[in-house]
Amino acid sequence: MYNRQRITSITTWIAGTVAVAVALLLPLGYFVVSYEYQIGSLEAEGEMAGQVISELISANPELWQYEQIRLEEMMARHRRDGHKDALRILDRHNRLVAESVAVLEPPLITRRFGLLDSGEIVGTVEIRDSLSPLLLRSGLAALLGLSLGAVIFVTLRVLPLRAVTEAEKLLRESEKRYRLLVENAPDALLVYGNQVFLYANNAALRLFGALSAELLIGQPLLLVGEEFQQVEDGDGAGLHQELSLERFDGTPIEVEAVGIPITYKGESAVQVILHDITERKRLQSELTDKMMLMEAALAKVKQLEGIIPICMYCKKIRNDEQSWQQLEAYICAHSEARFSHGICPECFKQAKYDHEET
């Protein structure tokens, strides 16, 4: 189910996590990489200086510690270009022999390397460097990380929530349009769940003759048949059939019913659509009755139509075989009529007169 507060909380948590990660990882990553690089450079410089000084010691093992000026010149030549660091040379008794003086701001990092004479340690070269520039640059990276984290936080929180707000607005407008469509639909729309009706639109009220929705809401399934219970239980994908129902006043109605499984307020339900076909059924019944009457009438009638050739004297009729038939025989053959012979009053007088004359 949609929960705006939960979505806001989750979005804020994700945006805050990403923002904090960026704000911390950027300066921390910069510091770690730069620190490792500075340590590596310091150790490389110390090893090089130690090798050069060890060569000088090997050339003059007895008096090397008294060549202070030469040692300071060698340390100055091996200093990194434009970089302030401090080199100190100590003898085996840890006494200072020479140093390159440089003002370094704490905190400091120090590395020491042994000075060898024929494989024996006779002194130590000590190199120092300041971490202050690195910490300053890391602080600037932290400020950049905070700014970037703030931008990321605003982007990841505001934009998704704005999109959610727009989607929520569109959803509400869509629901409003759908509700208006359902409420004013010409067919009865009902929602059935938990063996009772949960919703009914205006057309459903008119169909059942209910004065208010409360008369339908909560009514049992007997109104539309038990088949829709199978749809709710998941026994079928849908249902489409014709049903005979009754209005609240007892008037019978015929409907075409469609049941569709849906989710209503988080629970399984069935959307029932009822289309009133009472008038259509009545017209179909009347049409069927009239068709039966018409077929019965047609079964009893044979029509004579067209021009019938008849003799003007004997009144015989010429048939399709070009032979002449008595009028009675022709009509009996082409219709359902039958003749019963009799005599009219005028013919009776004439027949009586002719008989008396004979």
N, C-alpha and C positions, 0 to 999 in steps of 0.2 A: 504494500500500500504506500502511496506517495506521502512522504514526511519531509516537509520543507526544513524543519529545524535539524533533522538528522543529516540531510544533504548539506546544509550550511556548515554543520559541525565537521563532517567528513572532509568537505572542500577546504575549510580553514586548517584542519589538521594536516592535510597533504601539502597545502601551500606553505604552511609554517615549517614543516619538515624539510621540504626542498629548499626553502629560503635559508634556514639555519645551516643546512648541509653546504650550500654554496658559500655562505658567509664564513663558515669555519674552514672548509676544505681549500678555498682559494689561498688565504694567507698561510695556512698550515702547509699546504703543498709547496707553495713558493719557498717557505722557510726551509723545509726539509731538503728540497732540491738544491737550493742555494747554499745551505750549510754543508751538504755533502761535497758540493763543488769547491767551497772554500777550504774544507779540510783536505780534500785531495790536492788542491793547489799548494797549500801550506806544507803538506808532507813531501810533495815533489820538490819544492824549493829547498826544504831542509835536507833531503837526501842529496841533492846536487851540491849544496854548500858543504855537506859533510864529506862528500867525495873529493872536492877540490882541496879542502883543508887537510884531509887525510893524505893527499899527495904531498902537500907542503911538509907535513909532519914526517912522512917517510924520507923526504930529502934532508931534513935537519931534525932528527929525533931528539937531540939533546937540548937545543936552544929554540925550538919553535914557539914556546910560550912567551919568549921575549920579543917576538916580531909582531908587536901590537899594531903598528902602523900598516904593515903589509897585510895583516889579517883583516883590518878594517877596510882596506881598499878592496880586498877580495869579496868581503861581505857586501860592499856597496855595488860591485859589478853584478852580483847575482840577485840583487833586489828586483822584484817585479816592477815593471815600468809604471810609474804613477801610483804605486800602492805603498801605503805606509805599513811596515811591519818592523819587528825588532828581532835582531839576531844577537845571541850571546854565545861566547866560547868559554868553556870552563875546563880546567885541567882535571886530572884524575882525583885530586883532592877537593874538587868542587869549588876551586877558587877562580874568580873572574879573570880571564886573560884579555878578552877584547869584546866590544859590543858596538852595534850600530844603534845609536840613540834615536828613538822616534816616540813622539807623544801619542799614546794609544788610550782611547776611552774604554773603560770597562763596560761590559764584561769581556774577558780575554780568553782566548783558546791557545794552548801551548802544546808543542810537540818537541820531543828530544830525540837526538840521534847520536850514536857513539862515534868517536874519532878513533881510527885504528892505526896502529903501527905494527906491521908484520903480523896482523891478525889479533893483536892485543889492544884492548881499549885503553887509550891514554888520556881521553878527554871526552867532552860532550859539547855538541852544538845545540843550542836551544833557540827555537823560533816561536814568536808570539804574533798573534793578530787579534784585532778587535772585532767583536760581534755587533758593535753599536750600529754601523751602517746597515748590516743585514737586518737587525731588529727594526731600524727605521723604515727600510723598504718593506719589511713584512707588515709594519703598521699601516703603511700606505696601501698595501695589498688588502689588509683587513678592512680599511675604509672602503676600498673599491668593492670588496666582497659584501660588506654591509649594504652598500648602495645597490649592487646587483641583486642581493637577496631581497631587498625591499621591493625592487622592481618585479622580481619573480613572484614574490608574495602577492603583490597587488594584481599582477597579471593572472596568476593561477587561482586567485580567490574571486576577484571582481568579475573577470570575463566569464568564467563558468557560471557564477551565480546570476550574472546578467542574462546569460543564455537560458538558464533555468527559469528565470523570471519571465522572459519572452515566451518560452515554451509553455509555461504555466498560463500566461495570458492567452496564448493561442488555444490552449486546451480548454480553458474556460469558455472562450468564445465558441469553440466547436461544440462543447457540451451544451451551451445555451441554444445554438442553432439546432442541435439534435433534439433537445428537449422540446423546443417549439414545434419541430417537425413531428415528433412522437405525439405530443399533446393534441395537435390539430390534424393528425392522420385520419383519413376516411375509414380505415379499418380499425377494428378493436385490437389494441396491443396490451398484453398483460404479461407480468413476470410471475412465474410460479416457482416456489422453493419451500422445502420443509413441509410439503403436503398442503400448503395454503398459498393463496395469491398474495404477492408482495407489492404489486403495483398494477394500476389500471388507468388507461387514458380516457379522454372524454368520449371517444367513440365506443369504448367498452361500456361506459355508463349508459349510453343511449341504447346499445345493443341489448343489454339485460334489463333496461328500464329502471336503473338505480338512480336515486336522487343525489347520492354522493358517493365518493370513492370508498368511504368507510364501510359501505354496504357490501363491497366486493373484497376489499382487503381483509385477509384472514379467512375467507371462505374456503372450504375444502375443495379437493380435486374433482368431486363429483360433477362439477359444472361442465368439465370438458373431457372427462373420461380418464381411465387409469393408464392409458397408453403413454401419457406425458411423464408419468413417474419413471418409466423405463428410460426416457431420454435423459432425465435428471440423474438417474443412477448410472448412466454411461452405457446402457445396453444398446443404444443406437445413435447414429450420427444426427438424426433428425426424424421428424414425423410429418406426414402430409396426408390428411384424410378428411372426409366429410362426416359431420356429426349432427345429431339431432339434440337440441337443447331446449330449455324453457326459460322464459323471462321470469322476473320476480312475480308478475301477475298471473303466471301459469300459461301464458301464450307460447305455443311451440314455435321454434325458429330452427331453420336449417343453416349451418355454417360450414365453410371450408376452413379447416384448421391446419396451421403449420406450427410445429414446435422445433426450436433451435436451442441447443445447449449453450449457455453463456455463464459468465461469472458476474454475480450481482452482490455488491458490497462485500467482496472478498470470499463469497461462498458460491458453490455451484448452484445453478438455477436453470430454468427453461423460459425462453421468451416465446410467448404464445401469440400468434396472429390469427384473428378470427375475421373472416370475410362473410358477410350476411348474403346467403344465396336463397333466402326464403322466396322472394319474388321470382327469381329465376326458376326455382323448382316448381312453383305454382304454374308459371307459364309453360314449362316443359311438360307438366302433367296435362294441362289443358290442350297443348299441341298434340300430345300423344293420343288423348281421347278423340280429338277431331280427326287425327290421321286414321285412327281405327274406324271411326264412323265413315270417313270418306272411302277407305278401302272396302268397307262393307257395302256402301252404296255402289261403288264402281263394280263390285263383283256381281251386282244384280242388274246392271245396265249395260246394254249394247246399243250404241248409237248408230242410226242410219244417217249418212250424210252424203253430200254430193248430188249429182244429177242421176236420177233413176229413169231408164228408158221403159215406158209403159205403152201398151197398145191402147189407142183411143177408142176402140170398139169393144174388144173382149177384156180389156184391163189386165192382160198378161204382162209379165215383166221379163225383159231380156237379161239373163245372168251373164257371169264372166265367161261361160263356155259358149256363149252366143246362141243358147237355146232359150225357149220361152217357158216361163213357169207361171203357175197360178199365183195371184197376188198373195194369197194366204201362205203358200209354200215359201215364197221368196222372203216374206217378212219373218216367218218362223226360223228360216235359216240364218238370217242376219241380225236377229235380236232375240231377247228372252221372252218376247210376246207369244201368246198362244191364242188360237181362235176357238170360240164356241158359236156354232151357227144358229141363227134364228131368222125371223122375218119381221120386217117393219109393217106398220098398219097399212101404208099405201100399197106395198107389195102384196100384203095379204088380200086386199080388196081386188087387186089385179089378178092374183092367182085364183081367187074364188070365182071371179067373172069368167076367166078363161076356162075353168073347170065346168062351169055351168053351160057355157057355150058348146062345149064338147059333149 
